[in-house]
Amino acid sequence: MSGALLTLPENSAHTPTKQEKQNGPRPRISPPPAADPHLLAAALFLAYATLGVLRYRRMETLSWDLGIFEQVVRAYAHLQTPVADLKGPGTDVLGDHFSPVTALLAPAYRLFPTPVTLLVAQSALFALAAVPVTRASARLLGRRRGLAVGVAFGLSWGIQRAADFDFHEICFAVPLIAFALEAVLRGRWRAALLYALPLVLVKEDLGLTTAALAVVVAVRARATSPRAVRYAVAVAAFGAVATLVTLTVVIPAFNSSGTYDYWGKVNGGAGPLAGWDVKGRTLLWTLLPTTGLLALRSPLLLVALPTLGWRLLSSDDHYWSTDWHYSAVLMPVLALALADAVATARHSPRAWLRSYARDLPVCAAAAALALTLSLPLAALTDPATYRKSPQVAAVERLLGTIPDGATVEANIGPIARLTSRCRVFWVGAARPVTPGYIALDNSDGWAGDPVRYATALHPGAVYTVTGVAGGYVLLKLG
């Protein structure tokens, strides 16, 4: 039986049995460390969910993505084609990104039809990943260091950025990768491959991550299980082929232009050699505060290469930095690669390496805690985070005058307040649909005269202003 064994205290009222008199006192088992991963996950869930829900409550949504994903999940919840009108009227989202996994949220959304459902679900999935990360690390390094690795993961900048940036489908990939790598570290090859396979349904590029996970399984199993190696090779091939087929056949089949719209971000614009000052900083942020560079000694780090590869080779500078949600899938890889490298380094003949590795999990946790002061979770210590301003309340009342089922054009500010009950389009160029309402966050005056702007969008249509609140303007057709 594992765990610390303590004898009964001298003042215990327990009467020794005959067997205990012969074999010594019965041991008392201390609380099992198995509770640590779940307690940490519960705390992280509360923090992530509070952060996301309060941002939504304050109407500080950062992009149109929350509205897009709500339109998709809402369609799934009503057994309809996953149309995201924000991407264009009638646009099937499977022709944009291949993420059918979001259909899993449909039952919860049917019960609670609000974007908050997506934010809470994402928080739960991120927090869930802390369980295998902490559990696997504790198994390798002991309870204290294992918990430190779990904290370093849960407070990592990549997870915090993603938890703060609305909702994205990659939240499903984070726990899948974490459970797969835990299985790798336990030598459970079949489980590792089974956890890797669903990644092809999360996003089109993650088939390559499936392949990378399978390669890691093959590397780790080659000395003990030739059969597992064969299965791993098959899964690696499946992941690579799945990505190719998804990009060249599946997505174009759902896309109105018959192609994959993001090819231009790979082979166009600045090119792969541009922006290496930004890319270099991102690589340092990825490896230094999270693992002290020690993760470079673990083959588990191979799983990070597909994501890092397409981001750094892309010509789109949005992918190069540490912003947004793009680094979240790297965080469980880094955490468990750190645990694996620390466990291996304990047997190194180099004394300095053993010493460095021994203290690194606690240092990584300390670094994550220190960096949190400048990361999104720091907002939870600010009383203003928990207050909804009178301006926001006024804007909500204004948007509430739009009837359910109406067609609305909107920019980022109003979107997430409308997609649960209206058909919402992105404001901008002229559209084939003339909406009944146009809702604008015009706080900085970007739209100029709202009526003139609406007329420019829809020549011949007559819009009148029906209300103004907190810098928002609502216009009605006719």
JOKAMO-V51351 format. One record per residue. N is the residue number from 1. SS is DSSP state (H for helix, E for strand, C for the rest). PSI is psi in degrees with one decimal (* if undefined). D_FIRST is the distance of its C-alpha to the first C-alpha in Angstrom with 2 decimals. Layout:
n = {N:N}
ss = {SS:SS}
psi = {PSI:PSI}
d_first = {D_FIRST:D_FIRST}
This chain:
n = {1:2:3:4:5:6:7:8:9:10:11:12:13:14:15:16:17:18:19:20:21:22:23:24:25:26:27:28:29:30:31:32:33:34:35:36:37:38:39:40:41:42:43:44:45:46:47:48:49:50:51:52:53:54:55:56:57:58:59:60:61:62:63:64:65:66:67:68:69:70:71:72:73:74:75:76:77:78:79:80:81:82:83:84:85:86:87:88:89:90:91:92:93:94:95:96:97:98:99:100:101:102:103:104:105:106:107:108:109:110:111:112:113:114:115:116:117:118:119:120:121:122:123:124:125:126:127:128:129:130:131:132:133:134:135:136:137:138:139:140:141:142:143:144:145:146:147:148:149:150:151:152:153:154:155:156:157:158:159:160:161:162:163:164:165:166:167:168:169:170:171:172:173:174:175:176:177:178:179:180:181:182:183:184:185:186:187:188:189:190:191:192:193:194:195:196:197:198:199:200:201:202:203:204:205:206:207:208:209:210:211:212:213:214:215:216:217:218:219:220:221:222:223:224:225:226:227:228:229:230:231:232:233:234:235:236:237:238:239:240:241:242:243:244:245:246:247:248:249:250:251:252:253:254:255:256:257:258:259:260:261:262:263:264:265:266:267:268:269:270:271:272:273:274:275:276:277:278:279:280:281:282:283:284:285:286:287:288:289:290:291:292:293:294:295:296:297:298:299:300:301:302:303:304:305:306:307:308:309:310:311:312:313:314:315:316:317:318:319:320:321:322:323:324:325:326:327:328:329:330:331:332:333:334:335:336:337:338:339:340:341:342:343:344:345:346:347:348:349:350:351:352:353:354:355:356:357:358:359:360:361:362:363:364:365:366:367:368:369:370:371:372:373:374:375:376:377:378:379:380:381:382:383:384:385:386:387:388:389:390:391:392:393:394:395:396:397:398:399:400:401:402:403:404:405:406:407:408:409:410:411:412:413:414:415:416:417:418:419:420:421:422:423:424:425:426:427:428:429:430:431:432:433:434:435:436:437:438:439:440:441:442:443:444:445:446:447:448:449:450:451:452:453:454:455:456:457:458:459:460:461:462:463:464:465:466:467:468:469:470:471:472:473:474:475:476:477:478}
ss = {C:C:C:C:E:E:C:C:C:C:C:C:C:C:C:C:C:H:H:H:H:H:H:C:C:C:C:E:E:C:C:C:C:H:H:H:H:H:H:H:H:H:H:H:H:H:H:H:H:H:H:H:H:H:H:H:H:C:C:C:C:C:C:C:H:H:H:H:H:H:H:H:H:H:H:H:H:C:C:C:C:C:E:C:H:H:H:C:C:C:C:E:H:H:H:C:C:C:C:H:H:H:H:H:H:H:H:H:H:H:H:C:C:C:H:H:H:H:H:H:H:H:H:H:H:H:H:H:H:H:H:H:H:H:H:H:H:H:H:H:H:C:H:H:H:H:H:H:H:H:H:H:H:H:C:C:H:H:H:H:H:H:H:H:C:C:C:C:C:C:H:H:H:H:H:H:H:H:H:H:H:H:H:H:H:H:C:C:H:H:H:H:H:H:H:H:H:H:H:H:H:C:C:C:C:H:H:H:H:H:H:H:H:H:H:H:H:H:H:H:H:C:C:C:C:H:H:H:H:H:H:H:H:H:H:H:H:H:H:H:H:H:H:H:H:H:H:H:H:H:H:H:H:H:C:C:C:C:C:C:C:C:C:H:H:H:H:C:C:C:C:C:C:C:C:H:H:H:H:H:H:H:H:H:H:H:H:H:H:H:H:C:C:H:H:H:H:C:H:H:H:H:H:H:H:H:H:H:H:H:H:H:H:C:C:C:H:H:H:C:C:C:C:C:C:C:C:H:H:H:H:H:H:H:H:H:H:H:H:H:H:H:H:H:H:C:C:C:C:C:H:H:H:H:H:H:H:H:H:H:H:H:H:H:H:H:H:H:H:H:H:H:C:C:C:H:H:H:H:H:H:C:H:H:H:H:C:C:C:H:H:H:H:H:H:H:H:H:H:C:C:C:C:C:C:C:E:E:E:E:C:H:H:H:H:C:C:C:C:C:C:C:E:E:E:E:C:C:C:C:C:C:C:C:C:C:E:E:E:E:E:C:C:C:C:C:C:C:C:H:H:H:H:H:H:H:H:C:C:C:C:C:E:E:E:E:E:E:E:C:C:E:E:E:E:E:E:C}
psi = {129.2:167.3:162.5:138.0:125.5:140.6:158.5:144.0:155.2:-27.9:14.2:144.5:3.6:131.9:119.8:138.8:171.2:-40.3:-38.3:-34.6:-32.2:-40.3:0.7:170.5:150.3:130.6:148.5:130.5:132.3:161.2:132.4:138.4:-7.4:-20.1:-24.9:-50.5:-38.7:-35.8:-41.8:-43.6:-39.9:-42.0:-41.6:-40.3:-46.3:-42.2:-48.8:-46.7:-42.0:-43.8:-50.4:-44.2:-39.3:-34.9:-43.7:-43.3:-35.3:2.6:47.9:36.3:136.0:-19.4:179.7:-3.5:-38.5:-41.5:-41.3:-49.2:-32.2:-39.4:-40.5:-49.1:-36.4:-42.0:-46.5:-39.8:-25.3:19.8:42.1:166.1:137.3:77.5:133.7:94.0:-22.6:-26.4:-6.2:139.4:122.6:13.1:121.7:118.7:-21.2:-13.7:0.2:-66.1:142.1:94.9:59.2:-13.4:-25.0:-16.4:-21.4:-19.2:-7.3:-45.9:-43.1:-39.2:-33.8:-35.3:-37.6:81.4:78.2:151.2:-19.4:-32.6:-41.6:-41.7:-40.7:-40.9:-42.4:-42.2:-41.2:-39.6:-41.4:-44.8:-37.6:-36.8:-23.9:-23.8:-57.3:-33.6:-49.3:-42.1:-46.7:-39.6:-40.9:-35.8:-34.8:-38.4:-8.3:165.0:-49.1:-49.4:-34.4:-42.6:-35.6:-42.4:-40.0:-41.5:-43.2:-39.1:-50.8:-30.8:8.6:150.1:-32.9:-41.0:-41.7:-42.9:-42.3:-41.0:-26.0:-17.3:65.0:-141.0:142.5:151.3:-20.8:-12.0:-25.3:-30.7:-32.6:-52.2:-33.7:-43.9:-41.1:-45.4:-37.8:-44.2:-32.2:-43.6:-38.2:-46.4:-22.4:-3.2:20.8:82.3:-43.0:-44.8:-41.0:-44.3:-36.0:-36.6:-30.5:-32.5:-43.6:-10.0:-25.6:-16.9:-2.5:-47.2:153.9:-31.0:-15.5:-5.6:-32.4:-31.9:-38.0:-46.2:-41.6:-40.1:-41.4:-37.1:-41.7:-41.6:-45.1:-40.5:-44.3:-27.2:-5.3:-28.5:-14.8:-24.5:87.7:-33.1:-43.0:-35.5:-41.9:-44.8:-40.9:-40.6:-40.5:-42.3:-38.6:-43.3:-41.1:-45.0:-44.1:-43.6:-39.0:-41.9:-46.2:-46.7:-39.8:-43.0:-32.6:-17.8:-55.7:-56.5:-46.7:-30.5:-29.8:-7.6:133.3:-25.3:0.5:30.3:179.7:118.6:-12.7:8.0:-35.5:-22.6:-8.3:-45.0:13.4:-178.6:-132.8:-27.7:163.5:-17.7:-4.0:156.6:26.4:-12.0:-44.0:-44.4:-39.5:-41.9:-38.8:-41.2:-40.0:-42.2:-34.4:-38.7:-28.6:-61.5:-23.0:-33.2:-0.4:26.7:-5.6:-24.7:-19.2:-16.7:-3.7:134.6:-16.2:-24.5:-16.7:-28.9:-22.9:-16.4:-41.9:-45.7:-46.4:-37.3:-54.2:-29.4:-45.9:-24.9:-11.9:152.8:-0.9:115.8:-13.1:-26.9:-11.2:-28.1:-174.7:6.0:173.4:-149.0:3.3:-20.9:-2.8:-40.2:-16.3:-24.5:-44.6:-30.8:-47.6:-43.4:-46.1:-27.5:-36.8:-48.5:-42.9:-42.9:-38.3:-43.6:-38.6:-39.6:-20.4:-23.1:11.2:144.4:-11.1:116.6:-39.2:-35.9:-41.4:-43.3:-44.4:-45.0:-36.3:-39.4:-7.1:-40.5:-44.3:-38.0:-39.2:-39.9:-41.6:-40.7:-41.8:-42.2:-43.4:-43.2:-24.6:-24.9:-23.8:14.6:171.8:-37.8:-17.0:-25.0:-23.3:-14.5:-2.4:120.7:-29.6:-23.7:-29.9:1.4:140.7:122.9:157.0:-30.8:-41.4:-42.7:-38.9:-39.8:-41.4:-40.0:-39.2:-48.6:-26.9:-15.2:-11.9:125.7:151.4:140.6:-1.2:157.7:131.2:136.7:137.1:158.6:-169.5:-46.0:-53.8:-16.2:-55.9:-10.8:-4.8:-25.9:-17.4:-13.4:-4.7:165.8:113.5:134.3:158.9:131.3:148.0:-114.2:166.7:142.9:155.9:-13.1:127.3:109.8:155.6:-25.6:152.8:122.4:124.6:135.1:100.9:34.5:-37.2:7.9:18.4:-28.8:-4.9:-132.5:111.8:-38.2:-44.1:-38.3:-43.4:-38.8:-36.3:-34.5:-37.7:79.7:135.0:-20.3:146.3:117.6:143.2:147.4:124.7:-10.2:152.0:134.7:129.6:32.0:-4.2:145.8:134.3:125.5:145.9:141.2:134.2:*}
d_first = {0.00:3.81:6.79:9.12:9.01:12.53:14.62:16.95:20.26:23.17:25.20:22.80:24.65:21.81:23.23:21.09:20.87:22.15:18.77:17.61:20.91:20.23:16.61:16.66:15.87:13.07:10.62:11.30:9.15:11.45:12.89:11.02:13.09:13.58:16.56:18.27:19.75:21.17:22.60:24.20:25.58:27.05:28.75:30.11:31.41:33.25:34.76:35.85:37.25:39.11:40.60:41.83:43.07:44.93:46.59:47.76:48.95:51.02:52.48:51.30:50.28:50.45:51.57:52.71:49.38:48.03:51.20:51.03:47.50:48.37:51.37:49.23:46.51:49.25:50.93:47.76:47.23:50.70:50.28:52.78:53.14:51.24:54.39:54.28:57.81:57.05:56.96:60.30:61.66:59.95:57.66:54.80:51.84:50.50:53.52:52.40:48.64:46.63:43.87:43.66:40.07:41.65:42.62:39.09:40.19:43.14:41.68:40.55:43.91:45.82:44.32:44.73:47.62:47.43:46.41:43.89:41.82:41.62:40.75:37.91:36.57:36.69:34.83:32.06:31.79:31.73:29.06:26.95:26.86:25.01:21.86:21.35:22.78:20.44:17.30:18.24:19.31:16.18:14.18:16.87:17.81:15.30:15.63:19.10:20.75:19.39:20.88:24.00:24.47:24.17:26.81:28.96:28.95:29.60:32.46:33.80:37.54:37.43:35.49:37.56:40.78:39.87:38.77:42.13:44.27:44.65:42.90:42.39:40.88:38.62:36.21:34.91:34.36:32.14:29.03:29.76:29.78:26.62:24.64:26.32:25.39:21.74:21.81:23.65:21.09:18.36:20.83:21.45:25.16:26.45:24.86:26.29:29.70:29.68:29.01:31.81:34.41:35.24:36.28:39.65:40.31:39.62:42.45:44.68:43.53:39.80:40.28:40.45:37.06:35.76:37.35:35.85:32.30:33.01:34.32:31.11:29.17:31.71:31.37:27.61:27.54:30.61:28.95:26.45:27.94:31.76:31.58:29.73:32.42:35.12:33.72:33.35:36.96:38.10:36.38:37.86:41.25:40.83:40.04:43.06:45.36:44.22:45.21:48.53:49.38:48.44:50.62:53.56:53.65:51.54:52.33:56.01:56.29:55.50:57.41:61.05:62.14:60.27:58.28:55.21:56.42:54.21:55.44:57.81:55.00:53.86:57.18:59.57:60.48:59.45:57.62:54.34:55.63:56.48:54.54:52.41:52.53:50.64:48.42:47.57:46.53:44.35:42.60:42.02:40.68:38.40:36.86:37.45:36.17:33.28:31.98:34.24:35.40:32.18:31.49:34.40:32.13:29.96:31.24:29.82:32.90:35.01:34.15:36.20:39.29:40.91:40.97:42.12:44.58:46.49:46.57:47.93:50.35:51.69:55.08:54.05:53.26:51.16:48.37:48.49:47.33:44.18:45.68:44.98:41.97:42.14:39.31:36.60:35.36:34.96:32.54:29.27:30.33:30.93:27.71:25.48:27.86:27.40:23.59:24.07:26.80:24.96:22.03:24.72:26.83:24.26:25.22:28.92:31.32:33.10:32.07:33.71:31.74:28.38:29.53:30.93:27.87:25.52:27.51:28.60:26.08:27.01:30.64:30.59:29.34:32.03:34.63:33.82:34.15:37.40:38.86:38.14:41.05:43.35:41.53:41.79:39.02:41.10:43.47:41.09:42.15:45.83:47.33:49.75:46.94:46.68:50.44:52.59:56.06:59.23:60.23:57.19:57.90:61.50:60.51:58.25:61.19:63.43:61.15:60.68:64.36:63.74:63.60:60.68:61.27:63.66:63.91:63.23:63.41:61.30:59.89:56.38:56.76:57.56:55.65:52.29:54.16:56.10:54.13:52.49:55.93:58.58:59.38:59.10:60.63:60.48:63.61:65.54:67.81:69.91:68.06:69.31:68.20:70.15:67.72:68.76:67.22:66.42:63.93:63.81:62.01:65.14:63.99:65.26:68.33:67.43:69.14:72.40:74.45:71.98:74.80:76.26:72.83:72.23:75.69:74.98:71.84:73.68:77.41:79.49:76.87:77.62:74.83:75.23:72.97:71.63:69.51:68.25:65.28:63.25:64.71:64.00:66.91:67.15:69.99:71.12:73.12:76.62}
